[in-house]
Amino acid sequence: MNKRCLGSIAALVMSLLLSPAVSADDLDAWSAAKLMGTGVNIGNTLENTATWETGWGNPRITKELVESLARLGFKTVRVPVAWDTYARDGRIADDKLARVGEVVDWITAAGMFCVVNIHWDGGWIDSSARERFPKTYATFSPEAERKFTSYWTQIANYFAGRGDHVLFEALNEETNFENAGSTKKAHATLTHVNQLFIDTVRKTGGNNAKRLLIVTGYSTDITKTTSGDYVLPSDTVPHRLLISVHYYTPWQFAGMTKDESWGKMLPTWGSKSDVAELNRLFDAMEEFCKRYDLPAFIGEFGVTDKKETPSRVRWMTAVAEAALSRKMIPVLWDTGGDISRKPPYAPSAALGEVLRKLAINAQ
């Protein structure tokens, strides 16, 4: 893809992702959602559990990479972080906080929103690694609660002076808590974790007293989150919450690269039934958002690059449009496959086509 083409894509996407003018001062959740547009994750980097940033093959994040994301038209960057792997006795090292702060500041300086989370790193939140947590497997243990509170206190205090383009997300996908005793108790455990997150951040004061916060849906799954079992936490500040779900449906297409015992891999996507399934799920999420008066943050959506380009383009475009048309924020999961981590930080052929289609369809 040549530079002229990249420039055209960036110009077109900017026309899509620059939303109607809304003041960035004291944003509420719905106003922020209008501005946050389409986002992207910097995945397999600050959340890796081998060697921070570089352990899973990606280079260190650079200011130039961040600025390239803004040029492509992204308005939001999600920064997944593995805090626990590198913490000692519940304390986050100063250099780790400073490094995340540096990346966050590059993102906001480029005019984008930044979402910082506690990402999966070893399954400590829900004790999902049975060998490590034999006595507390699939529960939110007292030790996990102490660490969760400690980490969010430290993170929130560090970022307390940052403006409202910095959002916090409670946790990632480790939300099953299946050994809580019942489905209802598992959901109640997640409500407790989300509530602990809100209360902990709000107590730190500063801009955190009104900061936009993202709580997590059950298994970040639309169907499970929109079920009658899920209970939202409460907040002392109105209209400052968003809810996070992910979208990798159908997994046989989005994630599978070979047949498994439980199902066959789907090589293509885009039939009438495929589109109907997508709209059914996003309609259910939209109804949930209207009922509880908070926007949805689609914190991850993505499809393996092992599938054909036309189907990848159809799926990514359809997911992004389904979210945007329902006032949701779609955030692409990328680990360096769809946006190169090396200069000139070019998008893949599939993503470039998706960005072009989104821009044209918005005109």
QUICOR-V798815 format. One record per pair of residues at least 12 apart in sequence whose C-alpha atoms are under 10 Angstrom apart, sorted by sequence separation. I is the first residue (numbers start at 0). GAP is how many residues later the second one is. D is the distance in Angstrom with one decimal. If there is no record, write none. Layout:
i = [I,I]
gap = [GAP,GAP]
d = [D,D]
This chain:
i = [21,22,43,44,45,103,123,125,126,127,155,174,176,200,217,250,251,252,253,302,319,335,337,338,20,21,42,43,44,82,123,124,125,126,154,175,176,197,216,217,251,252,253,301,302,318,337,338,18,19,20,43,44,45,81,82,122,123,124,125,126,174,175,197,216,250,251,252,253,300,301,315,336,337,18,19,42,44,45,80,100,122,123,124,125,174,197,216,249,250,251,252,253,300,17,18,41,44,99,123,124,151,173,174,196,197,215,249,251,252,315,16,17,18,123,126,196,197,214,215,251,301,16,17,18,124,125,151,174,196,214,224,300,16,17,41,80,123,124,125,224,249,300,331,16,17,79,123,124,193,194,224,15,16,78,122,123,193,223,297,15,16,124,147,170,192,193,212,221,222,297,13,41,123,124,147,169,170,192,193,219,220,221,41,78,123,169,190,219,220,221,249,12,78,168,169,189,190,209,211,218,219,220,221,248,297,77,169,170,189,190,209,210,212,213,214,215,216,217,218,219,220,296,76,169,189,190,208,209,211,212,213,214,215,216,217,218,219,220,249,295,52,78,168,169,189,208,209,211,212,213,214,215,216,220,248,249,39,51,52,77,167,168,189,209,210,211,212,213,214,215,216,248,299,300,301,302,38,51,76,117,167,186,209,210,211,212,213,214,215,295,296,297,298,299,300,301,302,303,38,51,75,76,169,186,209,246,294,295,296,297,298,299,300,301,302,46,47,48,74,75,185,186,248,294,295,296,297,298,299,300,301,304,45,46,47,48,51,74,117,167,201,294,295,296,297,298,299,300,303,304,316,38,39,44,45,46,47,48,50,51,82,83,117,198,201,246,293,294,295,296,297,298,299,303,315,316,319,323,37,38,39,40,41,42,43,44,45,46,47,48,49,50,74,75,76,77,78,79,80,81,82,83,84,85,116,139,197,198,201,246,302,315,319,36,37,38,39,40,41,42,43,44,45,46,48,49,74,75,76,77,78,79,80,81,82,83,84,137,138,139,140,196,197,198,285,301,312,313,316,317,320,36,37,38,39,40,41,42,43,44,45,46,47,48,65,69,73,74,75,76,77,78,79,80,81,82,83,84,117,137,138,139,186,193,194,195,197,198,277,281,285,288,312,315,316,320,35,36,37,38,39,40,41,42,46,60,65,68,69,73,74,75,76,77,78,79,80,81,82,83,116,137,138,139,186,193,194,197,268,284,288,311,312,315,316,319,35,36,37,38,39,40,41,62,66,70,72,73,74,75,76,77,78,79,80,81,83,84,115,137,138,139,190,191,193,194,266,267,268,274,278,282,285,286,288,308,310,311,312,313,314,315,316,34,35,61,62,65,66,69,78,79,80,81,83,136,137,138,139,167,189,190,191,192,193,194,244,266,267,269,274,277,278,281,282,285,308,309,312,313,316,317,320,34,35,60,61,64,65,68,69,83,135,136,137,138,159,165,166,174,176,187,189,190,191,265,266,267,268,269,273,277,280,281,284,285,308,311,312,316,320,60,62,63,64,65,66,67,69,136,137,138,159,165,173,174,175,176,186,187,188,189,190,267,268,269,285,307,308,311,312,315,62,65,66,68,135,136,162,163,167,168,169,170,171,172,174,175,185,186,187,189,190,197,267,268,269,274,278,281,282,284,304,309,313,51,61,62,65,66,135,148,151,152,155,156,159,160,161,162,163,166,167,168,169,170,171,172,173,174,175,183,184,185,186,187,266,267,268,269,274,277,278,281,308,309,312,66,147,151,155,158,159,160,161,162,165,166,167,168,169,170,171,172,173,174,183,186,187,266,268,269,304,62,65,124,127,139,150,151,152,153,154,155,156,157,159,160,161,163,164,165,166,167,168,169,170,172,173,182,183,242,267,268,281,62,124,125,126,127,138,144,148,151,152,153,155,156,158,159,160,163,164,165,166,167,168,171,172,182,183,241,253,254,255,256,267,274,124,125,127,137,144,147,148,151,152,155,156,158,159,162,163,171,172,253,254,255,256,269,124,125,126,127,139,147,150,151,152,154,155,156,158,159,161,170,253,254,256,45,112,113,114,115,116,117,118,122,123,124,125,126,127,138,139,148,149,152,153,155,156,245,252,253,254,255,256,112,113,114,115,116,117,118,119,120,122,125,138,144,148,152,155,156,159,241,242,243,244,245,246,252,253,254,255,112,113,114,115,116,117,118,119,124,125,126,139,147,148,151,155,240,241,242,243,244,245,246,247,248,250,253,254,45,89,111,112,113,114,115,116,117,118,119,120,125,139,240,241,242,243,244,245,246,247,248,249,250,252,253,45,89,100,107,110,111,112,113,114,115,116,117,118,119,238,239,240,241,242,243,244,245,246,247,248,252,16,17,99,103,107,115,116,118,155,225,238,239,240,241,242,243,244,245,246,247,13,16,17,18,89,90,107,108,237,238,241,242,243,244,245,246,247,13,15,16,17,89,96,100,104,107,226,9,12,13,14,15,16,88,89,91,96,100,103,106,107,222,225,252,253,9,12,13,16,89,90,91,106,221,222,224,225,252,9,10,11,12,13,86,89,90,97,104,220,221,224,225,231,9,10,11,12,13,89,96,100,103,104,222,225,226,253,8,9,10,91,96,103,221,222,225,252,253,8,9,83,90,91,125,221,224,225,6,7,8,9,83,86,89,93,125,220,5,6,82,5,221,248,83,247,82,124,46,248,46,47,48,49,172,247,46,47,48,82,168,171,172,246,38,40,45,46,47,48,168,169,170,171,172,38,39,40,46,47,166,168,169,171,36,38,166,168,35,36,38,221,34,35,34,35,219,216,219,215,216,219,31,213,214,215,213,214,213,215,246,245,246,213,242,243,244,245,246,247,241,245,246,241,245,77,75,76,77,78,79,75,77,78,80,77,79,80,79,114,115,116,114,115,114,171,168,171,35,34,168,31,31,27,25,26,24,25,26,23,24,25,23,24,23,31,25,27,28,26,27,28,25,26,27,28,114,25,26,28,25,30,31,27,28,29,32,27,28,29,31,27,28,29,26,27,28,29,26,27,28,25,27,77,76,77,75,77,74,75,76,77,75,76,77,74,75,73,38,40,73,38,39,40,37,38,39,40,32,33,35,38,39,32,29,31,32,28,29,30,32,28,29,27,28,29,28,71,68,67,67,71,64,71,64,65,67,71,64,67,68,57,58,63,64,67,68,56,57,63,64,66,67,68,55,56,61,63,64,65,67,60,61,63,64,71,38,59,60,63,64,73,37,57,58,72,36,37,57,58,71,57,37,36,37,72,36,42,43,33,36,37,38,39,40,41,42,43,44,32,35,36,37,38,39,40,41,42,43,44,35,36,37,38,39,40,41,42,43,33,35,36,37,38,39,40,41,42,32,33,34,35,36,37,38,39,40,41,32,33,35,39,40,30,32,29,31,41,29,39,41,16,37,37,8,16,12,15,5,15,2,5,12,13,15,16,9,12,15,16,2,8,11,12,14,15,1,8,11,12,14,15,0,8,9,10,11,12,13,14,15,16,0,5,8,9,11,12,15,0,4,8,11,12,14,15,0,7,8,10,11,14,9,12,5,8,11,0,8,11]
gap = [12,12,12,12,12,12,12,12,12,12,12,12,12,12,12,12,12,12,12,12,12,12,12,12,13,13,13,13,13,13,13,13,13,13,13,13,13,13,13,13,13,13,13,13,13,13,13,13,14,14,14,14,14,14,14,14,14,14,14,14,14,14,14,14,14,14,14,14,14,14,14,14,14,14,15,15,15,15,15,15,15,15,15,15,15,15,15,15,15,15,15,15,15,15,16,16,16,16,16,16,16,16,16,16,16,16,16,16,16,16,16,17,17,17,17,17,17,17,17,17,17,17,18,18,18,18,18,18,18,18,18,18,18,19,19,19,19,19,19,19,19,19,19,19,20,20,20,20,20,20,20,20,21,21,21,21,21,21,21,21,22,22,22,22,22,22,22,22,22,22,22,23,23,23,23,23,23,23,23,23,23,23,23,24,24,24,24,24,24,24,24,24,25,25,25,25,25,25,25,25,25,25,25,25,25,25,26,26,26,26,26,26,26,26,26,26,26,26,26,26,26,26,26,27,27,27,27,27,27,27,27,27,27,27,27,27,27,27,27,27,27,28,28,28,28,28,28,28,28,28,28,28,28,28,28,28,28,29,29,29,29,29,29,29,29,29,29,29,29,29,29,29,29,29,29,29,29,30,30,30,30,30,30,30,30,30,30,30,30,30,30,30,30,30,30,30,30,30,30,31,31,31,31,31,31,31,31,31,31,31,31,31,31,31,31,31,32,32,32,32,32,32,32,32,32,32,32,32,32,32,32,32,32,33,33,33,33,33,33,33,33,33,33,33,33,33,33,33,33,33,33,33,34,34,34,34,34,34,34,34,34,34,34,34,34,34,34,34,34,34,34,34,34,34,34,34,34,34,34,35,35,35,35,35,35,35,35,35,35,35,35,35,35,35,35,35,35,35,35,35,35,35,35,35,35,35,35,35,35,35,35,35,35,35,36,36,36,36,36,36,36,36,36,36,36,36,36,36,36,36,36,36,36,36,36,36,36,36,36,36,36,36,36,36,36,36,36,36,36,36,36,36,37,37,37,37,37,37,37,37,37,37,37,37,37,37,37,37,37,37,37,37,37,37,37,37,37,37,37,37,37,37,37,37,37,37,37,37,37,37,37,37,37,37,37,37,37,38,38,38,38,38,38,38,38,38,38,38,38,38,38,38,38,38,38,38,38,38,38,38,38,38,38,38,38,38,38,38,38,38,38,38,38,38,38,38,38,39,39,39,39,39,39,39,39,39,39,39,39,39,39,39,39,39,39,39,39,39,39,39,39,39,39,39,39,39,39,39,39,39,39,39,39,39,39,39,39,39,39,39,39,39,39,39,40,40,40,40,40,40,40,40,40,40,40,40,40,40,40,40,40,40,40,40,40,40,40,40,40,40,40,40,40,40,40,40,40,40,40,40,40,40,40,40,41,41,41,41,41,41,41,41,41,41,41,41,41,41,41,41,41,41,41,41,41,41,41,41,41,41,41,41,41,41,41,41,41,41,41,41,41,41,42,42,42,42,42,42,42,42,42,42,42,42,42,42,42,42,42,42,42,42,42,42,42,42,42,42,42,42,42,42,42,43,43,43,43,43,43,43,43,43,43,43,43,43,43,43,43,43,43,43,43,43,43,43,43,43,43,43,43,43,43,43,43,43,44,44,44,44,44,44,44,44,44,44,44,44,44,44,44,44,44,44,44,44,44,44,44,44,44,44,44,44,44,44,44,44,44,44,44,44,44,44,44,44,44,44,45,45,45,45,45,45,45,45,45,45,45,45,45,45,45,45,45,45,45,45,45,45,45,45,45,45,46,46,46,46,46,46,46,46,46,46,46,46,46,46,46,46,46,46,46,46,46,46,46,46,46,46,46,46,46,46,46,46,47,47,47,47,47,47,47,47,47,47,47,47,47,47,47,47,47,47,47,47,47,47,47,47,47,47,47,47,47,47,47,47,47,48,48,48,48,48,48,48,48,48,48,48,48,48,48,48,48,48,48,48,48,48,48,49,49,49,49,49,49,49,49,49,49,49,49,49,49,49,49,49,49,49,50,50,50,50,50,50,50,50,50,50,50,50,50,50,50,50,50,50,50,50,50,50,50,50,50,50,50,50,51,51,51,51,51,51,51,51,51,51,51,51,51,51,51,51,51,51,51,51,51,51,51,51,51,51,51,51,52,52,52,52,52,52,52,52,52,52,52,52,52,52,52,52,52,52,52,52,52,52,52,52,52,52,52,52,53,53,53,53,53,53,53,53,53,53,53,53,53,53,53,53,53,53,53,53,53,53,53,53,53,53,53,54,54,54,54,54,54,54,54,54,54,54,54,54,54,54,54,54,54,54,54,54,54,54,54,54,54,55,55,55,55,55,55,55,55,55,55,55,55,55,55,55,55,55,55,55,55,56,56,56,56,56,56,56,56,56,56,56,56,56,56,56,56,56,57,57,57,57,57,57,57,57,57,57,58,58,58,58,58,58,58,58,58,58,58,58,58,58,58,58,58,58,59,59,59,59,59,59,59,59,59,59,59,59,59,60,60,60,60,60,60,60,60,60,60,60,60,60,60,60,61,61,61,61,61,61,61,61,61,61,61,61,61,61,62,62,62,62,62,62,62,62,62,62,62,63,63,63,63,63,63,63,63,63,64,64,64,64,64,64,64,64,64,64,65,65,65,66,66,66,67,67,68,68,70,70,71,71,71,71,71,71,72,72,72,72,72,72,72,72,73,73,73,73,73,73,73,73,73,73,73,74,74,74,74,74,74,74,74,74,75,75,75,75,76,76,76,76,77,77,78,78,78,79,79,80,80,80,81,81,81,81,82,82,83,83,83,84,84,85,85,85,85,85,85,85,86,86,86,87,87,88,89,89,89,89,89,90,90,90,90,91,91,91,92,97,97,97,98,98,99,127,128,128,129,130,130,132,133,136,137,137,138,138,138,139,139,139,140,140,141,180,181,182,182,183,183,183,184,184,184,184,184,185,185,185,186,208,208,209,209,209,209,210,210,210,210,211,211,211,212,212,212,212,213,213,213,214,214,221,222,222,253,253,254,254,254,254,255,255,255,256,256,257,258,258,258,259,259,259,260,260,260,260,261,261,261,261,261,262,263,263,263,264,264,264,264,265,265,266,266,266,267,267,270,271,273,273,274,274,275,275,275,275,276,276,276,277,277,277,277,277,277,278,278,278,278,278,278,278,279,279,279,279,279,279,279,280,280,280,280,280,281,281,281,281,281,281,282,282,282,282,283,283,283,283,283,284,285,286,286,286,287,289,289,290,290,290,290,290,290,290,290,290,290,291,291,291,291,291,291,291,291,291,291,291,292,292,292,292,292,292,292,292,292,293,293,293,293,293,293,293,293,293,294,294,294,294,294,294,294,294,294,294,295,295,295,295,295,296,296,297,297,297,298,299,299,307,317,320,338,338,339,339,340,340,341,341,341,341,341,341,342,342,342,342,343,343,343,343,343,343,344,344,344,344,344,344,345,345,345,345,345,345,345,345,345,345,346,346,346,346,346,346,346,347,347,347,347,347,347,347,348,348,348,348,348,348,349,349,350,350,350,351,351,351]
d = [7.9,9.5,6.3,8.4,9.8,8.1,9.9,5.1,5.8,9.6,8.3,8.4,7.0,8.8,7.0,9.8,6.7,6.3,8.4,8.0,8.7,9.6,7.7,8.0,8.8,7.4,9.9,8.3,6.4,8.2,9.5,8.8,5.0,6.8,9.1,8.8,7.6,9.9,7.8,9.5,4.7,4.7,9.3,8.7,7.6,9.8,6.2,9.3,9.4,7.3,8.1,7.2,8.0,8.8,9.8,9.1,9.7,9.5,7.9,5.1,7.4,8.5,7.8,10.0,9.3,8.4,5.2,6.2,9.5,9.9,7.0,9.9,9.8,8.8,5.9,7.6,9.2,7.6,8.8,9.7,9.8,9.1,9.5,6.1,7.6,6.2,7.4,8.6,9.8,8.6,8.3,6.8,9.0,7.9,8.8,5.4,10.0,8.0,8.6,8.5,7.8,9.2,9.5,9.8,8.9,9.0,9.1,8.5,9.7,7.0,8.5,9.1,6.9,8.1,8.8,8.2,9.5,8.2,8.3,10.0,10.0,9.1,7.8,8.6,7.1,9.1,7.8,8.4,9.0,8.1,8.2,9.5,7.8,7.9,7.2,8.5,8.2,9.1,5.5,9.9,9.5,9.0,8.6,9.9,5.1,9.7,9.8,6.4,7.8,8.9,8.5,7.9,8.2,6.5,8.4,10.0,9.9,5.8,9.9,9.7,9.0,9.4,8.8,9.3,8.9,9.2,6.9,9.7,9.3,9.8,9.3,9.9,9.8,9.3,7.6,9.5,8.2,8.3,9.2,9.3,9.1,8.9,6.2,9.3,8.6,9.5,6.4,9.1,6.4,5.6,7.5,8.3,9.6,8.1,9.5,9.3,9.7,8.9,9.9,9.7,9.8,4.0,6.2,7.9,9.3,7.7,9.5,9.1,8.9,8.1,9.2,9.0,9.2,9.9,8.6,7.1,8.6,6.4,9.1,7.8,5.3,7.4,8.9,9.0,5.9,8.4,9.1,9.1,6.5,8.5,6.3,5.7,6.3,5.6,5.6,8.0,8.6,8.2,9.2,8.8,8.5,9.5,9.8,8.8,8.1,7.2,8.0,8.9,4.8,5.1,4.7,5.0,4.8,5.6,9.8,8.6,8.8,8.2,9.4,9.8,9.7,9.4,9.8,9.5,9.5,6.8,5.9,6.3,5.4,6.1,6.8,8.8,7.6,9.8,7.2,8.8,9.3,9.1,8.3,7.2,8.8,9.6,9.5,6.9,8.8,7.5,8.5,6.3,9.3,9.7,9.0,9.4,7.0,7.7,7.2,6.3,5.8,8.4,9.9,9.8,10.0,8.4,9.2,9.8,7.0,9.8,9.4,9.0,7.8,5.9,5.6,6.6,5.3,5.0,5.3,9.4,8.3,9.0,9.7,9.4,9.1,9.1,9.8,9.4,6.9,5.0,4.9,4.8,5.2,5.5,5.5,7.3,7.3,7.4,5.4,7.7,6.9,9.3,9.7,8.5,8.9,8.9,6.0,6.6,6.6,5.9,7.5,5.0,8.9,8.9,8.1,9.9,8.8,6.9,8.8,6.3,4.1,6.4,9.4,9.9,8.3,9.3,8.6,8.4,9.9,8.5,9.5,9.7,8.1,8.8,7.8,8.5,7.9,8.8,9.8,8.9,9.0,9.1,10.0,8.1,5.3,8.5,8.6,7.2,8.4,9.9,7.9,4.9,4.0,9.8,9.3,8.9,9.4,9.2,8.9,7.0,8.4,7.1,8.2,7.2,8.7,6.7,9.2,9.6,9.5,9.4,9.1,8.2,9.1,9.1,9.6,10.0,8.1,9.8,9.0,5.6,5.7,6.5,5.7,6.5,7.3,8.2,8.0,6.3,7.7,6.3,9.9,7.4,5.2,6.2,5.8,5.9,6.2,6.1,6.4,7.7,9.0,6.2,9.2,9.2,9.7,10.0,9.6,8.1,7.8,10.0,9.6,9.1,9.3,8.9,9.2,9.9,7.2,6.0,4.3,5.1,4.6,5.7,6.6,9.3,9.1,8.8,9.8,8.8,8.3,8.1,8.3,9.6,4.7,4.5,5.0,4.6,5.1,5.6,5.7,5.5,9.0,6.6,7.3,9.6,9.0,8.2,6.7,9.6,10.0,8.4,8.9,6.8,8.7,9.4,8.9,8.9,9.5,5.5,9.9,5.5,7.3,8.4,5.6,6.5,5.4,6.2,6.1,7.1,9.1,9.0,9.8,9.6,9.0,10.0,7.4,6.2,5.8,6.3,6.3,6.8,6.7,5.3,6.5,7.5,8.2,9.5,7.1,4.7,10.0,9.3,8.1,5.1,9.0,9.4,9.6,9.5,6.7,7.0,6.8,7.9,8.0,5.3,6.9,8.9,7.3,8.9,7.4,9.8,9.1,7.8,9.0,9.4,9.3,8.8,7.5,8.9,8.0,9.3,5.4,8.1,5.3,9.7,9.4,9.2,4.6,6.9,9.3,7.8,9.6,6.2,6.8,8.9,7.1,9.4,9.8,9.2,8.9,10.0,9.7,9.3,9.8,9.2,8.6,9.0,9.6,9.2,9.5,9.6,7.4,5.5,9.8,7.6,6.7,7.5,6.4,9.0,8.5,8.4,8.9,8.0,8.3,5.4,5.7,8.2,9.5,8.6,6.1,9.4,8.9,9.0,8.0,9.1,6.1,7.0,9.3,8.8,8.2,9.0,6.7,9.7,6.4,7.9,7.6,6.8,7.9,7.2,9.2,9.0,8.8,9.2,9.9,8.0,9.7,6.1,8.9,7.4,9.6,9.9,8.7,5.1,5.8,9.1,10.0,9.4,8.1,9.7,8.4,8.5,6.2,7.4,8.8,7.3,9.3,8.8,6.7,9.2,7.5,9.7,7.2,9.1,8.4,5.8,9.9,5.6,6.7,9.4,7.4,9.5,9.1,9.8,9.6,8.9,9.3,6.9,6.9,7.3,9.3,10.0,9.9,9.6,8.0,6.8,9.6,6.4,7.7,10.0,9.1,5.6,8.4,5.2,9.3,8.4,9.3,9.3,8.9,9.4,9.9,6.0,9.6,6.0,9.1,8.3,9.4,9.9,7.7,8.0,9.1,7.7,8.8,9.4,7.9,5.9,5.9,9.2,5.8,7.1,9.1,9.2,9.2,5.4,7.6,9.7,7.9,7.0,10.0,8.3,9.5,9.6,9.4,9.7,9.1,8.7,8.2,7.5,9.2,9.6,9.4,9.4,9.0,8.4,8.2,7.4,9.4,9.0,6.8,9.0,6.7,7.0,6.0,6.2,7.6,7.1,8.5,8.9,5.2,9.6,9.6,9.2,9.4,7.2,9.4,8.3,8.0,9.5,6.4,9.5,7.9,9.7,8.0,9.5,10.0,9.0,9.5,8.5,7.0,5.8,9.9,7.1,6.3,7.0,9.1,7.9,5.4,5.2,4.5,5.5,6.6,9.2,8.0,6.7,7.8,6.1,9.7,9.8,9.9,7.3,6.9,9.0,9.9,9.4,8.6,7.7,9.5,9.9,9.4,9.9,9.9,8.6,8.6,9.6,9.7,5.3,5.9,8.7,8.6,9.0,7.8,5.8,6.1,6.1,6.5,9.7,5.4,8.7,7.6,8.2,8.5,9.5,6.6,9.6,9.2,9.7,9.7,8.8,9.5,8.3,9.9,7.1,10.0,6.2,9.3,9.2,6.0,9.1,5.4,8.1,6.2,8.6,9.3,7.3,8.7,7.5,8.5,5.9,9.7,9.7,9.0,8.9,8.3,9.1,7.9,9.3,10.0,9.9,5.9,8.8,9.3,8.0,8.4,7.2,6.6,6.4,6.6,8.1,8.5,5.6,8.2,7.0,7.7,8.9,6.6,6.1,7.8,9.5,9.0,6.7,6.5,9.9,8.3,7.2,8.0,9.6,6.5,9.4,9.8,8.7,8.4,8.2,8.8,9.4,9.9,4.2,5.7,6.7,9.4,9.9,9.3,8.4,7.5,8.6,8.7,9.1,9.8,8.7,8.1,7.1,8.2,9.4,8.2,8.7,9.4,8.7,8.4,9.0,9.4,9.8,9.8,7.3,5.8,9.3,9.0,7.9,8.3,6.2,6.0,6.3,5.8,7.1,8.7,7.7,9.9,6.9,5.8,9.9,8.5,6.4,6.8,9.4,8.3,8.9,9.2,7.1,8.9,7.2,8.2,6.9,8.1,9.0,9.1,9.4,4.6,4.9,4.7,5.1,4.6,6.4,5.8,6.2,9.1,8.8,9.8,9.5,9.4,9.0,9.4,6.9,9.2,5.5,6.5,5.9,6.4,5.2,8.3,8.0,8.9,8.7,9.5,9.4,9.3,9.7,7.1,6.0,6.1,5.6,6.0,6.0,4.9,5.1,7.2,9.7,9.5,8.2,6.3,5.2,5.0,4.6,5.2,5.6,6.3,5.8,9.4,9.8,10.0,9.8,8.4,8.0,9.8,9.7,9.5,8.6,9.1,7.6,8.5,6.6,8.8,5.9,6.6,7.9,6.8,7.7,8.2,7.8,5.8,5.7,5.8,6.2,4.8,4.8,6.4,9.3,7.8,9.9,8.1,9.8,9.5,8.9,9.5,7.3,8.6,9.9,9.5,7.0,9.8,9.4,6.4,8.3,5.9,7.5,6.0,7.5,7.2,8.9,6.3,9.2,9.7,8.1,8.6,9.7,9.8,10.0,9.5,10.0,9.2,8.9,9.4,9.3,9.7,10.0,8.0,8.2,7.0,7.8,5.5,8.8,8.3,8.7,6.5,9.6,9.6,9.0,7.4,8.3,9.8,6.8,8.6,8.7,9.0,7.4,7.7,9.4,9.3,7.6,7.2,6.9,9.3,8.5,9.5,6.7,4.7,9.9,9.4,7.5,7.1,9.3,6.7,9.7,9.8,6.6,9.2,8.7,8.2,9.0,5.2,7.9,9.8,6.5,7.2,8.7,10.0,9.9,7.9,8.4,9.6,8.6,5.8,7.8,8.3,8.0,8.9,7.0,7.4,9.6,9.6,9.1,7.8,8.7,9.3,8.6,9.4,4.4,7.7,7.4,9.3,7.7,7.7,8.1,6.2,9.4,9.8,7.1,5.8,8.2,8.0,8.5,9.8,6.3,8.7,9.3,8.4,9.6,8.6,9.2,9.1,9.0,9.8,9.8,9.6,9.9,9.4,8.2,10.0,8.0,9.6,9.5,8.2,9.9,7.6,9.3,9.6,9.6,8.6,9.4,9.2,10.0,9.6,9.5,6.4,9.0,6.2,9.6,9.9,8.6,8.8,8.1,9.1,9.8,9.3,7.4,7.4,7.7,9.0,9.9,9.3,9.2,8.6,8.7,9.9,9.2,7.0,10.0,10.0,8.9,9.3,9.5,9.7,9.3,9.9,8.1,7.7,9.5,9.9,9.8,9.1,6.5,8.6,9.3,8.9,9.7,8.8,10.0,10.0,9.3,9.1,9.6,9.8,9.3,8.9,9.3,7.7,9.7,9.1,9.0,9.7,9.7,9.9,9.5,9.9,8.9,9.7,10.0,9.6,9.8,9.9,10.0,9.6,10.0,9.0,9.9,9.2,9.9,9.4,9.8,9.7,9.8,9.9,9.3,9.4,9.9,8.4,9.7,10.0,9.0,9.1,9.7,8.7,8.9,9.8,9.9,9.1,9.9,9.4,9.0,8.6,9.4,9.0,6.9,8.8,7.0,8.9,9.3,7.5,10.0,7.5,9.6,8.0,8.6,9.6,9.0,9.6,9.0,9.0,6.6,8.0,8.7,7.3,8.6,9.3,8.6,7.9,9.6,9.5,9.7,9.5,9.8,9.2,7.6,8.9,8.2,5.6,8.5,9.8,5.5,5.1,9.2,9.1,5.4,6.1,8.6,8.1,8.3,6.4,9.8,9.8,7.5,9.8,9.0,8.7,7.5,9.8,9.2,7.7,9.1,7.6,9.2,9.0,9.7,10.0,9.2,9.9,8.2,9.9,9.2,8.6,7.5,9.7,8.5,8.2,9.6,9.6,9.8,9.7,9.2,9.2,6.9,8.7,9.3,8.5,9.4,7.0,9.7,8.3,6.8,6.2,9.8,6.7,9.6,9.6,10.0,8.6,9.5,10.0,9.7,9.4,9.0,8.7,9.8,9.2,8.5,6.7,8.1,8.3,7.9,9.6,9.7,7.7,6.5,9.5,9.6,7.3,9.4,7.7,9.7,8.4,9.5,9.4,9.4,8.8,8.2,8.4,9.4,9.9,7.9,9.4,8.9,6.4,9.1,9.7,8.8,9.7,8.5,9.8,9.7,7.4,9.7,7.0,8.6,9.7,9.6,7.1,8.0,8.3,9.3,9.1,9.7,7.8,9.8,7.3,9.7,9.7,8.9,8.9,9.0,7.2,8.1,6.6,9.2,6.7,8.2,7.7,9.3,10.0,8.2,5.9,6.0,4.7,6.0,7.6,5.6,5.5,9.6,9.0,5.9,5.3,4.1,4.5,5.1,6.2,4.5,8.3,6.9,6.5,7.4,5.9,6.1,6.2,5.6,6.3,7.6,6.7,8.3,9.2,9.1,8.8,7.9,9.0,6.7,7.6,7.9,6.6,8.4,9.7,9.8,9.7,9.9,6.4,8.0,9.7,9.5,9.2,9.5,9.4,9.6,9.8,9.9,9.9,10.0,9.8,9.1,7.7,9.6,9.2,8.4,9.6,9.6,10.0,9.1,9.2,5.9,7.0,8.0,9.2,6.9,7.9,6.6,9.7,4.9,9.4,8.4,6.5,8.8,6.5,8.1,7.9,9.6,8.2,9.4,9.0,7.1,7.7,9.0,8.6,9.1,8.6,7.9,6.7,8.4,8.5,4.9,5.8,8.6,9.1,5.6,5.1,8.3,8.0,7.5,7.5,8.5,9.4,8.8,7.1,8.0,9.3,9.2,9.9,8.2,9.4,8.8,10.0,9.1]
